Amino acid sequence: MKIIIINGAPGVGKTTFENYCIKYAKTNCFKVSTIDYVKYVAASCCGWTHEKTLKDRKFLSELKQIMTDYNNYPYIKTLEIINKKLKNLVDDGKYDSDKLVIFISCRELEQIQSMKRALNAKTLVIRRMLEEAKETSNRSDKEVNDMTYDYEIWNTEDLPQLENSAIRFIEKVQEEEWNSYLPNKIKLNNEQ
């Protein structure tokens, strides 16, 4: 099993790239996001209407930071979702740990670094010059370029170019000799 933590500025094509990788993976490949549960809380408890304005992005970013600081629940929920998907693959007889690739979408650099160490994951950034120059409203968006990633994909031309990049990337990753792992017990921020 290989875990790739993916990041990139808003609108660079992260989701499209992940979808292409899933489409062309030799075996099972899936994606999760550390913001999904935050979006659920925002919509069900705070009146968020699924907009993606600068104000909405700032709200989601700050809500995620509050939840992370309190008990690291976005990370915990992400690992729970991964474990549930893995159990379903095992139950269906489709689990192939040697070729399985899991994408975790995450924006916060501290959390990316922490997950990278904890899961023996690798990091990927998707870049697109025009999108990276756009105005940002929150720290997560502003800091995308403030770290070095294991892999970098440039979305420079059009969808066929991005699709070809995804095909090459997923083939390369599935053949690499490294493995990620999930913890037996998920630790909260305040646990030693």
Buried (B, 14 or more C-beta within 10 A) or exposed (E): BBBBBBBBBBEBBBBBBBBBBBEBBBBBBBBBBBBEBBBEBBEEEEEBEEEEEBEBBBBBBBBBBEBBEEEBBBBBBBBBBBEEBBEEBEEEEEBEBEBBBBBBBBBBBEBBEBBBEBBBBBBBBBBBEEBBEEEBBBBBBEBBEEBEBBBEBBBEEEEEEBBEBBBEBBEEBBEEEEEBEBEEEBEEEEEE
